[in-house]
Amino acid sequence: MKLLIMGPPGVGKGTQAQGIAAHYGVPAISTGDMFRANVREQTPLGLEVARIMAEGSYVPDEVTDAIVADRLAQPDTASGWLLDGYPRTVGQVAALDRLLAASGGAIDAVISLTGDVDHLVGRLLNRAAIEGRADDNEATIRRRMEVYADATDPLLAIYRDRGLLREVDGLGGIDEVSARIVAALAPALPA
């Protein structure tokens, strides 16, 4: 089973990724976590990522693709995985397609968590107040929402055209949203 999960800031994507991966018995793989682990372990890729980030630049697709390819080659992914935070560009979609084609695999489904922007902004403002994140103000959060939508809309269109996209309302209690995801995935996954 090979799944992707996408969703705007504040929709609970990370929480749902962990729960869904546990439900299906596959690892939840976060590109952000992989970047941090490679930097912490000072792997060759991690050193490159640290250098790029120190310059204030974005990590290029080819570096991200290499980190993901390395992670998906680990033994714990033999029965599948759930990717959180990858792909983020059309180029990364193509790289993942090539990687899967080389192994004879394919994505089973793409979960897209959705939510009312005003509700998500409120949720993030509340979290910022609790966690003391002074830089997370309403204007910044709304801009992050716009950036997410601009970057992700082309990817969602690709997966929609392939019949893989499962849009799920991400608002509500954790268990309620999890149940919606499982129901949306049921037709796409082997019994």
Order of alpha helices (4+ residues) and beta strands (2+ residues): beta-alpha-beta-alpha-alpha-alpha-beta-alpha-beta-alpha-alpha-beta-alpha
